[in-house]
Amino acid sequence: MITRSQRYRTTVARNRGVMSGRSRRRGFGYVRKLPSGRWQASYLGPDLVRRTAPHTFDAKADAEGWLGWGREEVVSGEWLPPVKVERVAALTFDAYATQWLRERALKPRTREGYEHLLLRYLVPVLGPMDIDAITPSVVRTWWSRLPADKPTVRARSYASLKAVMNTAVADEVIDSNPCRTRGAANTPRAREIRPATIEELEVIVEAMPDRLRALVLLCAWCALRSGEVLELRRRDLDVVAGTVRVVRAQSWVGGEPVVGTPKSAAGTRVVFIPPHVVPAIARHLDTMTAPGPDALLFPGRDGVSHLQPSTMHRHWRIGREAAARPDLRVHDLRHTGATMAARAGATLAELQGRLGHSSVNAALSVPARRARPRPRDRGRSVLDGERFQHLVRARSKRPDMPKCVPAQRPARVPNPWACHLEFLALLATGRAQVYGRCYAEALRGSRAARTRSRPKLNASAGS
């Protein structure tokens, strides 16, 4: 194999006729010996600018060989002035992560969460480093030093770093993702969520101020998110049809309310309100809500602005302490509503639509779906519904009608989910036998149930 030095010497031999070995004067270029003992070569290019070899040479013959190559390019007309390559500054993790976050389409609250994780846990350690210098060992060391008493923070910080590095791989900034610790991005469940019982809900609602009682009912019985409830307006509720329309959600970013879409596309939905809760919602609209379709259901003290989260949580803490449930969060009411809906017989598809989940896997996380209640367990949950009646204080115009059923119902095709909820309420009063056939047909989706009006209930239908 011919080495670089041999190629230089071959070129020198080929150009002996134009170079003098004895004289310092050369026909092309200039060679000089440096004080270090190495040789430097240069020549005057066609642009009349002296071009120096990019490096020095061990031997004089090597320098002359480089000059021979330069002369051949000049004679053949292939010579081009060398392009000056500017040194590009190394890309740090801080710079790339900032650009990554800026270019992502995120909701304001989600963006604020990413910014907090980057500034608090990632940038202080990894920010000054070149992004291509972050190796798996560096990642493992960084992750091991995160606070062990904050497992959720550790998991989310690792997931954020992994997402940034995945984008860097796609952008060909790095060759591979250094985040390779298995299970590090999985958020562990710090505690087992225990849904509230009907008795606990009763105590909590009674402890809440009048203007916030309907908020607890909607979060619990309709399984709405707190941000969805706080952005509900008068036009979103239909007490005649017994539905609530979820099309917006509210979040607080930097101390200011931000109104946007629900958490996901599936979050935009219409939710049926249990019949025994409708009177309480109607009473709230009549007495606690300002007139006009755009009036907030749960405004601040001025009746116009959004309710401050601190105000809601202050009253919530009083209510949960009264129910001896200091572990209960406002979001846990959503789990309560999902559990009650599952025990009422809702299918996975119905749970998914009612909760606004994007996948069935989220609906599978409902405790009642993981362990479907046995008949006697379901009967026990129905009795809970009977004990809840005096809380919502529903009053029917006809004394022979069950208090949990609205006195006037529009004549419409029975909806399977409405049948679930109404059947639950009717079981609480012992009047389910008359309604049972229509309920079963609606669940099967039979055409007969869509063309038959609902059977009338009367006082003699029970027992």
C-alpha positions, -999 to +999 in steps of 0.1 A: +000+000+000+015+034-010+017+058+019+011+095+017+049+102+020+057+079-010+031+097-031+046+130-023+081+117-033+067+103-066+053+137-074+086+154-066+104+130-089+079+138-117+085+175-113+123+175-112+125+194-143+109+225-128+125+224-094+161+229-085+175+207-058+205+228-051+192+264-053+169+280-029+151+296-059+122+275-071+101+275-102+069+270-081+063+276-045+085+280-015+098+256+011+114+265+044+126+248+075+110+259+108+129+263+141+111+232+152+127+211+125+096+206+105+091+219+069+065+245+057+054+248+021+035+277+004+029+291-031+014+321-048-020+312-062-036+326-094-055+350-072-021+365-061-027+353-025-001+332-009-015+298+001+002+279+029-001+242+035-027+234+062+000+216+082+037+212+084+057+182+072+083+159+087+105+159+056+114+184+029+103+159+002+068+158+017+065+196+015+077+195-021+052+168-029+024+191-016+037+219-039+037+195-068+000+188-063-007+225-061+012+231-094-007+204-112-040+220-102-029+254-114-016+241-148-047+219-154-070+248-146-087+228-118-074+251-091-100+267-068-093+290-039-097+271-006-130+277+012-126+292+046-145+270+070-157+288+101-157+270+133-192+263+145-198+267+182-207+235+200-244+231+206-251+229+243-280+211+258-294+243+272-296+259+238-311+229+221-337+222+249-348+259+247-353+256+210-371+222+214-396+237+238-402+268+217-410+248+186-435+224+203-472+230+201-482+227+238-510+239+260-499+268+283-501+247+314-481+219+299-455+243+286-452+258+321-446+223+335-419+216+310-402+249+317-402+242+354-386+208+350-359+221+326-350+251+347-351+233+380-337+198+373-321+195+339-304+227+329-284+232+362-265+200+356-268+192+318-273+227+304-236+238+299-226+204+284-224+198+246-254+178+237-233+152+219-212+148+251-241+135+271-235+098+274-256+070+291-232+071+321-238+109+324-275+104+323-274+076+349-253+098+372-277+128+368-308+106+374-293+090+405-288+124+421-324+136+417-343+137+450-353+102+459-383+114+480-399+129+448-405+099+425-430+118+403-404+146+397-377+120+389-399+102+364-411+134+346-376+149+345-363+117+329-392+116+305-385+152+295-348+145+289-357+115+269-381+135+247-355+161+240-329+135+231-354+117+208-358+149+188-321+154+187-317+119+172-344+128+146-326+160+138-293+141+134-277+162+161-267+130+180-263+094+168-284+077+196-304+085+226-284+082+258-315+077+280-315+040+284-325+033+320-355+010+319-385+022+338-370+056+347-397+075+329-426+056+344-444+076+370-450+055+401-484+057+418-476+073+452-509+062+467-539+041+459-568+064+449-598+056+471-630+071+456-654+089+479-685+072+491-720+087+489-720+095+526-687+113+523-700+133+493-730+143+514-708+156+541-685+175+517-714+191+498-731+202+530-698+218+542-693+237+510-707+272+505-740+273+485-723+287+454-699+257+452-721+228+460-731+222+424-694+221+415-688+191+437-719+174+423-707+179+387-672+167+395-685+136+413-716+125+393-705+137+359-668+129+363-657+163+350-622+177+354-620+208+377-607+229+348-637+219+327-662+227+355-647+261+362-652+271+326-688+260+323-712+287+313-750+288+313-753+279+276-734+247+282-761+231+304-795+218+293-816+209+323-845+197+302-824+171+283-802+166+314-769+172+296-738+193+301-716+202+271-678+203+276-661+223+249-636+244+269-613+241+299-596+266+321-560+266+335-540+291+355-505+300+341-484+326+358-513+337+380-536+344+351-566+323+338-561+308+303-591+294+285-585+267+259-598+234+246-601+203+269-572+181+276-576+161+244-598+159+213-619+133+231-624+157+260-649+177+238-681+158+247-717+159+259-722+143+293-756+131+307-764+143+342-779+118+365-816+125+369-814+130+407-787+157+403-806+178+376-828+196+402-797+208+421-781+220+389-813+238+379-815+255+413-779+266+410-787+282+376-817+300+390-801+314+422-763+314+418-757+321+381-759+355+365-783+359+335-770+356+300-757+326+280-721+335+287-724+337+325-700+315+344-715+289+366-688+293+392-674+328+390-653+347+415-667+371+441-673+398+415-696+374+396-677+379+363-640+368+367-629+332+370-629+315+404-594+315+419-581+280+425-569+290+460-605+299+469-619+266+456-592+246+474-597+265+507-633+255+508-625+220+496-601+214+524-628+223+549-652+199+532-629+169+531-618+175+567-655+174+577-658+140+559-626+127+576-610+123+542-578+145+543-564+124+514-592+132+490-583+156+462-607+175+439-596+154+410-604+122+430-641+131+425-636+122+389-626+088+399-656+086+421-679+094+392-662+069+370-665+042+396-702+048+402-708+048+364-690+015+361-710+000+389-742+012+372-732-011+343-715+013+319-694-004+292-658+005+285-668+025+254-694+045+275-668+051+302-643+063+276-668+087+261-681+100+294-647+106+309-632+121+277-604+095+275-585+091+242-580+054+247-598+025+262-567+018+284-575+049+304-610+036+311-595+003+322-578+021+351-612+027+367-612+005+399-647-007+392-637-019+357-607-038+370-630-057+394-666-056+383-690-057+413-710-088+421-748-084+422-749-078+459-721-052+456-740-034+429-771-034+450-752-019+478-740+010+456-776+016+445-786+020+481-760+046+483-779+065+456-810+064+478-791+080+507-780+107+483-815+118+474-820+141+504-787+159+496-798+171+461-832+180+475-851+172+443-888+180+445-913+165+421-946+181+412-963+148+414-962+131+448-964+096+432-932+101+412-899+090+426-880+121+438-848+112+419-867+113+385-876+147+369-913+153+369-913+163+332-893+143+308-892+150+270-906+123+249-875+111+231-858+078+222-841+064+253-803+068+253-784+037+266-763+058+290-793+078+302-810+044+308-780+034+330-783+064+352-821+064+354-821+027+361-797+033+390-819+060+404-851+039+400-835+009+417-829+032+447-867+036+450-876+001+442-894+010+410-871-006+385-893-035+375-914-014+351-884+002+336-862-029+334-874-041+300-867-008+283-833-006+300-823-040+288-834-034+252-815-001+251-783-018+262-787-043+234-792-015+210-823-031+196-843-012+171-875-017+191-861+004+219-855+033+196-890+034+183-908+028+216-915+056+241-905+051+277-931+034+299-948+057+323-941+053+360-966+054+387-968+048+424-983+013+420-954+001+399-931-004+428-926-034+451 
